[in-house]
Amino acid sequence: MDLGLADKTALVLGASRGLGRAIAETLAAEGAHVIAAARNADTIRDWAADLPAGKVEALALDLTDIAAIDKAVDELLAKGGVDVLVNNIGGPPPGTAQAAKRGDWISQFEGMAANLFHITGRLLPKMQERGFGRVITITSSGVEQPIPNLALSNGIRAAVVGWSKTLSNEVARDGVTVNVVLPGRIHTARVDELDAAAAKRTGKPVEDVATASAAAIPAGRYGKPQEFADVVTFLASTRASYVTGSRIRIDGGSIKGI
């Protein structure tokens, strides 16, 4: 199936590792020119060295630094903007809702939500002018089924879902689709970190924590980053032109509700 990405430019945030890296590599494999952004651009250059020259461009970008964000966006717009935007950012520290302080909510909301809204808002007009755009935001299964001890993530990512749905209705007639994708337990370094935190909290070996977590998933295992990236890449394609305002689960059946 031709996904129509050969003449598209994609910006993938949080692309140094995990889901972001898998998405960037898959978009590049489908012919897109990928701008892969993360704080550590050297890490991106390391894995991109194995790909055909020129397919992936590394961009050093700290998503908590609004001045750096605006500088990077200015440069992108000067080159014509992007066709595909993948909003992806790491999660906040684990913790309960009762333990979270006002300052925690404010600082995490800025980096995980407000700055993503800002980037999207600045890049959207070029997409609207062209009559084509894809905005895909990675959230978490916690927006539908809150995950214990991840209060900051559950709350802030739920706000991102509300923003995405609202935006999708505003730009659908311009040929721009806006969707969120909900990863369940996809085996990345982030999931390993969460398993380690759970092991420390409960006093259990981390191997036992991971085994129990996988056993609770109907599919019986953690997902693979490539499985996740394949779905995101389809949403970025010309073939997904009638999918917008949606929440797409990639969780092996973990979320209990329909």
Summary of the structure (lengths in Angstrom):
residues: 258
radius of gyration: 17.8
end to end distance: 29.5
largest distance: 55.4
contacts: 857
relative contact order: 0.15
helix: 50%
strand: 16%
